[in-house]
């Protein structure tokens, strides 16, 4: 299998047709089709079902090939980046994933001086939920991720460098009926709807289980969303409660932009460990190592993290 063939195959998958892939790659449809056919011939399986108009659908073999194709392409790009960045990490590209628990200021404050000192360095920063980022780290898409790892299955070959610990709080809009209460208990929370991450069902399960353990009928209305700003906007008009990381509220400026209040209640909650996570099997490039170490340095001196929340490991 050639990388050129794999890249063309993924382009067809992403666009959904040979014609669209051809336009995207500035090639002829016949050329794209011939490349896919050659790949199928080499593998001895049919990857795509062709339909009129050049439209394609994946076969089971095609679906199975996708993660392997992405991993091989990522490995090739990583090798090229490594060779380009050997000269004291002054060149190259660093791609990292940043989880919702991780303080955005840490990443920005680490990248900022590198942009000034080493303008030939390029950075890609992708936000997402920690669980999804870990999956993408395993395929080789990221140099490393900055995310919570307490509930992640950190398999052998993946190591986490812990920076700080944080515990979720319960938040609401400043117009919420509970917003100005000096005392709030678990039973008070049961009658209101909750915003929960769509991509992290464990948060909803934790909330429900907390009420059950206390002998209280759990809330019945939940809205799942990964669109943080949309959720915050809806909370201004509806009495949603949110179990969220205080660092996220700080980073997103939620109290200023959305009038968010943190309620005086300790449950439900989840303790999360913010860490830099990378693969032992894919050593960090010099450029990635530079950013990795800079983030650790910034975290150890960060003013907005309380002393008890800093927990850097050597």
N, C-alpha and C positions, 0 to 999 in steps of 0.2 A: 504493500500500500504506500502510495506517495502522499506527502502532505498536501500537494496540490489537489489530488483527488478528494481527500478528506475535507478540505476547505470548501470545495465545490459542492460536495455532498451536503455539508452543513448549511450552505447558503440556500440550496434547494429546499431543505427542511424548514429553514427560517422563513423563506418567502412563500412556500407552498406551491410553487410551480417552476417548471424549467424555463419558461419565458421570463418570469420575473427575476429569476436567478441570473439569467443571461444578461438582462439589462443592468442588474446590479453590478455584475462583474465585467461588464462591457465586452462580452463574448457573444458568439452566435449560439442560438438554442441547440443547433446540431452539435456544436463543440461541447456544450455542457452535457448533452445526452450521451455523446460518445464517451466522455470521461466517466460518467456514472456507470455506463454499461461495462467499461473496462474494469472498474472497481468491482462490480458484481461478478464479472467473469473470474477475476483473481480470487475472490472469496468463495465462489461457487454457490452463492445464494442471491435471491432477488431482494433488493433493499427498498425499492419503491414500486408502487403500482401506478402506472401511467393512465391518465384519463384524457378525454378530449380537451383540446385547448392547452395542453402542456401541464395541466393540473396534476399534482402527485399526492399520494398518501403513503404513509410509512407501513412497511410490513413489520412483523415481529422482529425480523433480523435487522431491519433498519433502526428500529427503536433501541435494540440492544447495542448497536454500533455507536450511537450518539455519545454516551459518556466516554467511551474509549477514544473516539475521534477528538473530542474536546481535550482529553488528557494528553494525547500525543501532540496536538497543536500547541497546548500550553507548555509542554516540556520543551518543544523546539524553540518557542519564543523565550522561555526562561534561559535556555542555553545561549541564545544569541545575546540576551541582555547581560548575562554573566560575562561573556567575552568582551562586550562593549564597556562594561563597568569596572573592569579590573584596575584601570588606571586611577586608583585611590577613590573610587566611587564618585567620580566627577561626572560621569555620564550614565545613562541607562534609565529604565522606567521601573518604578515601584508601584505595585498594585496591592491595596489592602482593603479588607472588609471591616466595617465598623458597626458593632451591635448597638442596639437601642440603650443598653445599660451604660455604655461607655461615654465618658465625658468628651463632648466634641471639642472643648477648649484644649484638651490635652493634645489632640491630633493637630489642630490648627497651630497651636503654639510650638509644636515640634517641627512641622513642615515649614513654617514661616522663615526661620533663619536659614534653612537649607535652600530655599528658593533664592534668597539673597546671596548666599555664599557660593552656591553651585547651580547657576542658572541653566546648565545643560541637563540637569536632572529633571525627569518628568514623574508626575504622581497621578495615580488613579485611586480615588477614594469612593467606595461603594457602601452605602448604608443598607442595613437590613436586620432581620431578627437573627439572633445568635445561632439558632439551630440550622437555619438555611445557609448562613455563612460558613458554618463548619462543613456542610456537605460540599460547598463549592471549593473550600480549601482542600478537601480530599482529592478533588479532580485536578488540582494544580492551577486553579484560576487565580489564587491569591498568593503573594509572598508570605503574608501572615494575616491574622485577623485580630482585632481588638474587640473582645466580647466577653460576656459572662459564661462561665464554664461549669457552674455548680450542678446543672441538670443535663449537661451534655455528656455524651458517651465518648470520653477521650480515650480512644483506642491506642494500643501500643504503636509507637512511631510518631505520636503527636504529643507535644509538650506544652504546658501552660506556665507562663511566667506571671504570677499574680501580682497586681499592683495595688488594689484596694478592695475593700468589702463595702457593700451597701445593702440597705434593707428597704424594701418597698414601703411606700406610704399610701394612704387613701386620700385622694384629692377630688375636688369638685369645683364647679363654677362659683364665683362669689355671690351669685343670685340664688344659689341652692338653699333650700329650707334649713339645711344643717350647717351652712357656711359660718354663721356667727355664734354657734353653740360653743360654750366653753367646756362642756362635758358631752361626749358622744360615746355610746356603747354599741356593742355589736348588734343588738336587737334593733337599734335605730336605723341601721344600714339595710335591714332586710326588705324594707318596703320599696326601695328605690331600684331603678334599672342600672345596669353596669355596662361600661365599655370595656371590652377585653380584646387582646390581640388575636386576630384570626389565625395567624401562623403559629401561635403558641397555645394550644388547647389546655395545657397544664395549668395556666393561670386561672381559667374558668373553673377547672376541677378543684384547685386549691381553695378558691373562694367558696364554692359550694360545700366542700368538705369541712371548712372552718365552721360554717353555720351548723352543719349536721353534728359535728363534735360537741358543739355548745348546746345542742338540743333545741335549736331554733330552725324554723322552716326557712330554707334558703331562698334567695331572690328568684323570681321566675322569669325575669326579662333580662336578656343579654343581647348586646349588639357586638358582633365581631368585626374588627377593622384593623388593617395595617396602615391606614392613612391617618397619621397622628394629627395633622392639622385639621382634617375634616372632623375627626372625633372631637377635638377641642372646640371647634366651631359649633357642633351640635350640642355640646354640653352647656353652651350659653343659653340655649333655648329649651333644653330638656334636662330633667334632674338626674343626669347620669353621674355615677360614681366611678372612679378609676383607681385601680391598684397599680401603681407605677413607681419607677425608680426616681428618687429625688434629684439625681444627677441629670436625668432626662428633662425634668421640669426646669431645672436651672439652665441647661444647655439650650433648650428651645425657647427660653424666655417666656414660659407659659404664664407666669404671674403677671408680667407686664402686658403681653399681647392678648391673653385670654381671660384675665382676672381669675386665675386658679387659686384655690385655697387648699391647704393641707389640713385635714381634720385631726383633732386630738384623740386618735384611736390607734391601737397597736396591731389589731387584727382585722381582716386577714393580711398576711404579709409573706414575702419570700425574701430570703437572704441570698444575694447574688455576689459572686466574686469576679470582679473585672480583671481581665488578664490579656496578655499578648500570647496568642496561640500559633504555633507553627509546626511544620512537619520535619521530623528528624531525617527522613529519607530524602528530602529536598533541601539541602543547605541554603541558607539565606545568601543572596547575592551581596556583594560589598555595599551596594546602594541601599538594599533592604536592611542590612545590618546597621547601617548608619542611622536610618529612620527608627528602627527598633530601639537602639540605644538612646536616641534622642527622646523618644516618648517616655522611656523609663526615667531619664533625667528630669524631664518636665514634671512627671507625676510625683517624683520625690520632693519637689519644691513647689507644688501647686498650692496656691493660697485658698482656693475655694473648696478644696477637700479638707475636711476636718482631720486633725491628727490621728484620731482613732480609726478613721476610714482608710488611712494610708497603710498599706501592708505589702510593701515591695519585698520580693524574695531575691536573694543573691543568685 
